[in-house]
């Protein structure tokens, strides 16, 4: 069963000082499922890597993508309309465009599992294709 991947676990895997590095490392080492990353996540990860870890971390990330360690999934015009709907519907929350794109792709690809550290943001959304997303690694960062 494919798993959609959000920004947080990818960054935590790269940053040994991140509080979630150990959990992310264990997940990636033990996972055998197809990992799908929305194209919208890539610039967010690259920005964080470059700002906090430097250009070599970005190069390593780009290499892992080129080697197929994550399947990159583009967004469609239908996904963009759904992103707009989600941002409008959840305007009072912290849901952002990247999170909305993960949800839109989950719906289109019929994926239920999302690898994220943002339990709060993803738990408030009621996706169209299932009662709730199965959030892997997530916790409420506001606690």
C-alpha positions in Angstrom: 0.0 0.0 0.0 1.6 3.3 -1.1 2.4 6.0 1.5 2.4 9.7 0.8 5.3 11.6 2.3 5.2 15.1 3.8 8.2 17.5 4.4 8.9 16.8 8.0 10.0 13.2 7.9 12.3 13.8 5.0 14.0 16.8 6.7 14.2 14.8 10.0 15.9 12.0 8.2 18.6 14.4 6.9 19.1 16.4 10.1 20.8 14.3 12.8 20.1 17.0 15.4 16.3 17.0 14.6 14.3 15.7 17.6 12.5 13.2 15.2 15.7 12.0 13.4 15.7 8.6 15.1 12.0 7.9 14.5 12.3 9.0 10.8 15.5 6.9 10.3 13.8 3.8 11.8 10.7 4.3 9.6 12.7 4.7 6.3 15.0 1.8 7.2 12.1 -0.6 8.0 9.6 0.5 5.3 9.0 -1.7 2.3 6.0 0.2 0.9 6.2 2.6 -2.1 6.8 6.1 -0.9 5.2 8.9 -2.9 6.2 12.5 -2.5 4.1 15.3 -4.0 6.1 17.6 -6.2 5.0 20.5 -4.0 6.9 19.0 -1.1 10.3 19.1 -3.0 10.9 22.9 -2.8 9.9 23.0 0.8 12.4 20.2 1.7 15.1 21.7 -0.5 14.6 25.2 1.2 14.8 23.7 4.7 17.9 21.6 3.8 19.7 24.5 2.2 18.8 27.0 5.0 19.7 24.6 7.9 22.1 22.1 6.6 23.7 23.6 3.4 23.9 22.9 -0.2 25.5 19.4 0.2 22.3 18.2 1.9 20.3 19.5 -1.0 22.5 17.6 -3.4 22.1 14.4 -1.4 18.3 14.8 -1.5 18.3 15.4 -5.2 20.5 12.3 -5.7 18.1 10.2 -3.7 15.2 11.4 -5.8 17.2 10.7 -9.0 17.8 7.2 -7.7 14.1 6.6 -7.2 14.1 6.3 -3.5 10.9 8.3 -3.5 8.4 8.4 -6.4 7.6 12.0 -7.2 4.0 12.7 -8.1 2.9 15.8 -10.0 -0.2 17.8 -9.4 -3.0 18.1 -11.9 -5.5 20.9 -12.6 -8.1 18.9 -10.6 -5.6 18.7 -7.7 -5.2 22.5 -7.8 -9.0 22.9 -7.6 -9.1 20.6 -4.7 -6.2 22.4 -3.0 -8.2 25.7 -3.4 -11.3 24.0 -1.9 -9.3 22.7 1.1 -7.6 26.0 1.7 -11.0 27.7 1.6 -12.8 25.1 3.7 -10.1 25.1 6.4 -9.1 28.8 6.2 -9.3 29.1 10.0 -6.7 26.4 10.5 -3.0 26.2 9.9 -3.5 24.0 6.8 -1.2 25.3 4.1 -0.8 24.7 0.3 1.7 21.9 0.7 -0.4 20.0 3.2 -3.5 20.6 1.0 -1.6 19.1 -2.0 -0.7 16.0 0.1 -4.4 15.6 0.9 -5.5 16.2 -2.7 -3.0 13.6 -4.0 -4.1 11.1 -1.3 -7.7 11.5 -2.6 -6.8 11.2 -6.3 -4.4 8.3 -5.8 -6.7 6.6 -3.1 -3.9 6.6 -0.6 -4.8 6.5 3.1 -1.4 6.5 4.8 0.5 9.8 5.2 4.0 10.0 6.6 4.1 13.3 8.4 5.0 14.9 11.7 2.0 17.3 11.5 -0.6 15.2 13.2 -2.7 18.3 14.0 -2.9 19.7 10.5 -3.7 16.4 8.8 -6.1 15.2 11.5 -8.6 18.0 11.1 -9.3 17.3 7.4 -12.0 15.0 6.4 -10.8 13.5 3.1 -13.3 12.5 0.4 -12.0 8.9 -0.1 -11.8 7.7 3.5 -13.1 8.6 7.0 -9.7 9.9 8.1 -6.1 9.6 7.0 -3.8 7.1 8.7 -1.0 9.4 10.0 2.4 7.7 10.4 5.0 9.3 12.8 2.6 12.2 13.5 2.2 13.9 16.8 0.7 17.2 17.8 3.6 19.6 17.7 1.5 22.2 19.6 1.7 20.1 22.8 
